[in-house]
Amino acid sequence: MPRCPKCGSTKVRKVEDKTKIVAVIGHTPRYKTYYICGNCTYQWDPEEQKSTE
C-alpha cells in the first residue's frame, strides 16, 4: 500500500488524469496517474517516487 511521502499516511487514492494520454494500447488509451493523500491533500506522481527510491 502506498504511503504519502509528505505525512506518511496510508489514506491515499490513485487518480487518472484523463487530460494526459501517455500511451494507446489497441484502441484503449492509458492515462497519466498520480496519488492524492486523503490526510494532507498532497499530490504526487508514483513514477517520480520510484525513481527516487
Buried (B, 14 or more C-beta within 10 A) or exposed (E): EBBBBEEEBEEBEEEEEEEEEEEEEEEEEEEBBBBBBEEEEBEBEEEEBEEEE
